[in-house]
């Protein structure tokens, strides 16, 4: 499950997660849980200065994980970089 998919349809993905864990999930439970899912993620990485070397190190580590292939610093490095 990708984070973006959870945000787009929280009840459906929470229900799938509960089934995966072998748990029953009542509709009111799913609705209550979906109600606390932030629809717009907080990008805490913007609160820190990132050196170009650190950005590249994170990118390199992500390349080793197929499930992270679509993630990247989407904005200009200048927004995060302290060089």
Buried (B, 14 or more C-beta within 10 A) or exposed (E): EEEEEBBEEBBEBBBBBBEEEEEEBEEEBBEEBBEEEEEEEEEEEEEEEBEEEBBEEBEEEBEEEEEEEEBEBEEEEEEBBEE
